[in-house]
C-alpha cells in the first residue's frame, strides 16, 4: 500500500473532523487503508477512495492521488554491442541487441536506422539525430540522461517502445520531429526548435 494513499485517506477524514486522527483509527491491510474517526470512515484501495459519513457514502473511482507507479517493462537478456553510429546514406537494421555507449545511437548523415527489440543504455544521450536520417524504434527501450534528442532535420519514430530520461525523455532542438505510438515516455518532453513532438495515441507520458 502506498504511503500517498494513506495520506489521501487521512486528509479526507481531516476535512470532515476537527479532531486529529489517532493510530488506533487507522487500519492497513492487503485490500487498502481504512481510517475511522467518530462517525466517519474512509477506505482507499486500487479501485479508488470511499468516504462514509452520516449515512452518506461517496465513491471516487480511479487513482485521484496519482499514486500508481508508471509501468516498467520486464528486463530481458540480449547480446551486447557497442554504439550504433551512421555517417553515410545507408540503411541499418539492428535486432535483439543491448546497445551501450556515451551516445547509444547516432545519425550524423542521411542514414535510416531501425531498432527492433533492442535496449539502449547511454551515459549521455540514448538516441541522437543530428543529420537528415531517421531512427525508428520498435519494441525497444532507451535509458539515458537525455533519452531521445533531435538536433537535425531527421525524425525519431517510437512504436511500442519505452524511453526514460532524467534530464529529458524527448529533446527537440532541430527541425526534425519525434512521433510516438503505443509507447511509454518517462521524463520531460522539450521542444525548442522548429520540430515537434507528435502523440499518435496509446502512449503513457509521465514526468
VEXSEMI-475042 format. One record per residue (C-alpha): residue in one letter; x, y negated, z. Coordinates in steps of 0.25 Angstrom, whole numbers. Layout:
N
ATOM mardo     X     Y     Z
ATOM     a     X     Y     Z
...
REM end
This chain:
207
ATOM mardo     X     Y     Z
ATOM     x     0     0     0
ATOM     x     6   -13    -4
ATOM     x     9   -24     7
ATOM     x     2   -34    -2
ATOM     x   -11   -26    -1
ATOM     x   -11   -26    14
ATOM     x    -8   -41    13
ATOM     x   -20   -43     4
ATOM     x   -29   -36    14
ATOM     x   -24   -44    25
ATOM     x   -26   -57    18
ATOM     x   -40   -53    14
ATOM     x   -44   -50    28
ATOM     x   -38   -62    34
ATOM     x   -47   -71    25
ATOM     x   -59   -64    32
ATOM     x   -54   -64    46
ATOM     x   -48   -75    55
ATOM     x   -41   -65    64
ATOM     x   -28   -59    60
ATOM     x   -27   -44    56
ATOM     x   -21   -34    65
ATOM     x   -13   -22    62
ATOM     x   -24   -13    66
ATOM     x   -33   -19    56
ATOM     x   -24   -14    44
ATOM     x   -24     0    39
ATOM     x   -15     4    27
ATOM     x   -18    17    20
ATOM     x   -16    24     7
ATOM     x   -29    18     1
ATOM     x   -26     4     5
ATOM     x   -25    -6    16
ATOM     x   -37    -9    25
ATOM     x   -38   -21    34
ATOM     x   -48   -22    45
ATOM     x   -51   -34    54
ATOM     x   -64   -37    60
ATOM     x   -75   -35    50
ATOM     x   -66   -36    38
ATOM     x   -60   -24    31
ATOM     x   -50   -26    19
ATOM     x   -46   -14    11
ATOM     x   -35   -14     0
ATOM     x   -30    -4   -10
ATOM     x   -27    -1   -24
ATOM     x   -41    -4   -28
ATOM     x   -41   -18   -22
ATOM     x   -46   -25    -9
ATOM     x   -59   -23    -2
ATOM     x   -64   -32     9
ATOM     x   -76   -29    18
ATOM     x   -81   -39    28
ATOM     x   -95   -42    34
ATOM     x  -101   -30    26
ATOM     x   -96   -36    12
ATOM     x   -85   -29     4
ATOM     x   -77   -36    -7
ATOM     x   -68   -27   -16
ATOM     x   -57   -33   -24
ATOM     x   -52   -23   -34
ATOM     x   -38   -22   -40
ATOM     x   -26   -27   -35
ATOM     x   -28   -42   -31
ATOM     x   -15   -44   -23
ATOM     x    -7   -39   -35
ATOM     x    -1   -28   -27
ATOM     x     1   -17   -37
ATOM     x    15   -16   -42
ATOM     x    18   -17   -57
ATOM     x    19    -3   -63
ATOM     x    32     3   -65
ATOM     x    35    13   -76
ATOM     x    41    26   -72
ATOM     x    56    27   -73
ATOM     x    62    36   -84
ATOM     x    75    42   -86
ATOM     x    81    38  -100
ATOM     x    94    39  -107
ATOM     x   103    27  -104
ATOM     x   109    18  -115
ATOM     x   115     4  -115
ATOM     x   109    -9  -120
ATOM     x   102   -10  -134
ATOM     x   107   -22  -142
ATOM     x   104   -24  -156
ATOM     x   110   -36  -164
ATOM     x   106   -32  -179
ATOM     x    94   -29  -186
ATOM     x    92   -14  -184
ATOM     x    80    -7  -177
ATOM     x    83     0  -164
ATOM     x    75    10  -156
ATOM     x    79    15  -142
ATOM     x    70    26  -136
ATOM     x    71    32  -122
ATOM     x    83    25  -116
ATOM     x    87    18  -103
ATOM     x    94     5  -108
ATOM     x   102    -3   -99
ATOM     x   111   -16  -101
ATOM     x   113   -30   -97
ATOM     x   103   -32  -109
ATOM     x    96   -19  -111
ATOM     x    90   -22  -125
ATOM     x    94   -34  -134
ATOM     x    91   -38  -148
ATOM     x   100   -48  -154
ATOM     x    97   -47  -169
ATOM     x    85   -43  -177
ATOM     x    85   -29  -171
ATOM     x    72   -22  -167
ATOM     x    73   -13  -154
ATOM     x    63    -3  -150
ATOM     x    64     3  -136
ATOM     x    55    15  -133
ATOM     x    54    22  -119
ATOM     x    67    14  -114
ATOM     x    71     8  -101
ATOM     x    79    -5  -102
ATOM     x    86   -10   -89
ATOM     x    95   -22   -91
ATOM     x   103   -31   -82
ATOM     x    99   -44   -88
ATOM     x    89   -42  -100
ATOM     x    81   -30  -104
ATOM     x    77   -33  -118
ATOM     x    82   -46  -125
ATOM     x    79   -50  -139
ATOM     x    88   -61  -143
ATOM     x    87   -59  -158
ATOM     x    76   -56  -168
ATOM     x    73   -42  -166
ATOM     x    62   -35  -157
ATOM     x    62   -26  -146
ATOM     x    51   -16  -143
ATOM     x    50    -8  -130
ATOM     x    40     4  -130
ATOM     x    38    11  -117
ATOM     x    51     5  -111
ATOM     x    55    -3   -99
ATOM     x    64   -15   -97
ATOM     x    70   -19   -84
ATOM     x    79   -31   -82
ATOM     x    80   -45   -76
ATOM     x    74   -50   -90
ATOM     x    67   -38   -96
ATOM     x    64   -44  -110
ATOM     x    70   -56  -116
ATOM     x    67   -62  -130
ATOM     x    77   -73  -133
ATOM     x    76   -72  -148
ATOM     x    65   -70  -159
ATOM     x    63   -55  -157
ATOM     x    52   -49  -149
ATOM     x    51   -39  -138
ATOM     x    39   -29  -138
ATOM     x    35   -21  -126
ATOM     x    26    -9  -127
ATOM     x    22    -1  -115
ATOM     x    35    -5  -108
ATOM     x    39   -12   -95
ATOM     x    49   -24   -93
ATOM     x    54   -29   -80
ATOM     x    62   -41   -77
ATOM     x    66   -48   -64
ATOM     x    68   -62   -72
ATOM     x    59   -59   -83
ATOM     x    52   -48   -89
ATOM     x    50   -55  -102
ATOM     x    58   -68  -106
ATOM     x    56   -74  -120
ATOM     x    65   -86  -123
ATOM     x    65   -84  -138
ATOM     x    55   -84  -150
ATOM     x    52   -69  -149
ATOM     x    40   -62  -141
ATOM     x    38   -51  -131
ATOM     x    26   -43  -132
ATOM     x    21   -32  -123
ATOM     x    10   -22  -123
ATOM     x     7   -11  -112
ATOM     x    19   -16  -105
ATOM     x    24   -20   -91
ATOM     x    30   -34   -89
ATOM     x    36   -35   -75
ATOM     x    42   -49   -74
ATOM     x    41   -63   -79
ATOM     x    37   -66   -93
ATOM     x    44   -79   -98
ATOM     x    43   -85  -112
ATOM     x    51   -98  -114
ATOM     x    54   -96  -129
ATOM     x    45   -96  -142
ATOM     x    42   -82  -140
ATOM     x    31   -76  -131
ATOM     x    26   -64  -123
ATOM     x    14   -56  -129
ATOM     x     6   -48  -120
ATOM     x     0   -37  -129
ATOM     x    -9   -31  -118
ATOM     x    -8   -19  -108
ATOM     x     4   -26  -101
ATOM     x     7   -28   -86
ATOM     x    14   -41   -83
ATOM     x    20   -43   -69
ATOM     x    29   -53   -63
REM end
